[in-house]
Amino acid sequence: MSKRFLNPTEDPLWLRLLLGAVAVGFIAVLLLLPLALVFKEAFANGVSAFWTAIVEPDALAAVKLSLIAAAIAVPFNTVFGIAAAWAVAKYDFPGKTVLVTLIDLPFSVSPVVAGLIYVLVFGMQGWFGPWLIDHDIHILFAVPGIVLATIFVTFPFVARELIPLMVDQGRDEEEAAATLGATGLQTFLRVTLPNIKWGLLYGILLCNARALGEFGAVSVVSGHIRGVTNTMPLHVQLLYDNYDYAGAFAVAALLAMLALLTLVLKSLLEWRYADELAASHRH
Amino acid sequence: MSLTVDSVTKKFARFPALNGASFVAPQGSFVSLLGPSGSGKTTLLRILGGLEFADSGSVRFADLNWLDMPARTRNAGFVFQQYALFKHMTVADNIAFGLRVRPRGRRPSKADIARRVKELLALVQLPGLDDRYPSQLSGGQRQRVALARALAIEPRMLLLDEPFGALDAKVRKELRADLRRIHDHAGVTTVFVTHDQEEAFAVADLVAVMKDGRIEQYGTPADVRKNPRTPFVSEFLSA
């Protein structure tokens, strides 16, 4: 038997096992275990108790508000993200780096600060506060404020996903489409969009997950009016603070399920279109 | 129906790319723009294709004020060095693209498009590859598809930007001969950018030797080779 040499990029078995164990261990302790506990607590008193906690009017109102906020924030940030990525990737203009930096701002600013910004702008003592009161327009401690805060914190997701992708793809295919007689809209729909659809989908899913789960910024502008301005994460905290652990964990489990659904959806699409996905990565 | 390029200039942010380039190409001729990197040949070609805009000067093609038209309406087939095929489309869909995006009144029927795709695949010698994706083709095959795609729109001008630059010597020679055959068959005015003088002389009717955004010498391959007009041209040709 000839001596077996290690592949140059292959590490010894013990090292691979060790690294694998560390990775799996971290995921198990930090991610899977807490998730499992949420579900265990949620169903501790049986499925019917879980169900009762979910269909309770305040909980339902919170679910509805979260879905409304996401349903407005996600399309808004999708359109904005595509527009911003398109501008950055396909054109040269002064102030481009400033724009890219600004898009990142919501990632670097604490969500609480983001919420406070809206209080400063729209609050009683804020810039537009008195004017808004005079015209009976409610932004703060009302649904518009929550939607605005959600839009702010989820602003960069789609744009951030698309900019590197579109910069990498360059302008060649768009230029080719133009010389072949395509209009701007035809070029976008037939060439640009198919090339970015996976990145776009991923950005939308991440944006949606964050929109549903946002706590900090929404907490500042919400005013925590039970059944009116509480989103799901805020409702979880409210229940928890009132020692309603069963209710808190039930809503938390529902929130976690929505997030898991997002991941399942993504995996399903990746599996269904695996060939196309592989083809689009090769050049 | 000749192409007249008159003192075209173009300045990029820091350096001038074209300093008044002029030449006249008769209808149906095959012109090579030949020169070292940075001589402005690609910029001039992109201006002809509507992908770049001239600062001054004029271009007339037939009786058209060429520079006033957007790329979309020039009907000039453009072949890129890096192919620029649509990655997510099959070969057949790539070739059919220019026909499918036409306004309804001028769009051929499905059957006509399919027939045209077959003809073009035969013309560029890739029969039967209709359903392949660009990623499944060799470099030479991709450039043949790009050529077929540019010819599908029945262009009134064919513009090629170092189309064989990324290919090996043997494939280059084959494609060069095929390009000339296709040009003669279609009779379309062709402008071909290259930095390879052997290629330029082998394929073109007229050669424009470029340097620093100007055309140093313009004439038939035999004439340019026999009577280089400036020291730069003779030096470039002997390199």
Boltz contact constraints between the chains, C-beta under 6 A:
constraints:
  - contact:
      token1: [A, 172]
      token2: [B, 84]
      max_distance: 6.0
  - contact:
      token1: [A, 173]
      token2: [B, 84]
      max_distance: 6.0
  - contact:
      token1: [A, 173]
      token2: [B, 86]
      max_distance: 6.0
  - contact:
      token1: [A, 175]
      token2: [B, 51]
      max_distance: 6.0
  - contact:
      token1: [A, 176]
      token2: [B, 84]
      max_distance: 6.0
  - contact:
      token1: [A, 178]
      token2: [B, 71]
      max_distance: 6.0
  - contact:
      token1: [A, 178]
      token2: [B, 72]
      max_distance: 6.0
  - contact:
      token1: [A, 179]
      token2: [B, 49]
      max_distance: 6.0
  - contact:
      token1: [A, 179]
      token2: [B, 71]
      max_distance: 6.0
  - contact:
      token1: [A, 179]
      token2: [B, 78]
      max_distance: 6.0
  - contact:
      token1: [A, 180]
      token2: [B, 97]
      max_distance: 6.0
  - contact:
      token1: [A, 180]
      token2: [B, 98]
      max_distance: 6.0
  - contact:
      token1: [A, 180]
      token2: [B, 153]
      max_distance: 6.0
  - contact:
      token1: [A, 181]
      token2: [B, 72]
      max_distance: 6.0
  - contact:
      token1: [A, 181]
      token2: [B, 98]
      max_distance: 6.0
  - contact:
      token1: [A, 181]
      token2: [B, 101]
      max_distance: 6.0
  - contact:
      token1: [A, 182]
      token2: [B, 101]
      max_distance: 6.0
  - contact:
      token1: [A, 186]
      token2: [B, 101]
      max_distance: 6.0
  - contact:
      token1: [A, 191]
      token2: [B, 86]
      max_distance: 6.0
  - contact:
      token1: [A, 194]
      token2: [B, 88]
      max_distance: 6.0
  - contact:
      token1: [A, 279]
      token2: [B, 133]
      max_distance: 6.0
  - contact:
      token1: [A, 279]
      token2: [B, 135]
      max_distance: 6.0
  - contact:
      token1: [A, 280]
      token2: [B, 88]
      max_distance: 6.0
  - contact:
      token1: [A, 282]
      token2: [B, 135]
      max_distance: 6.0
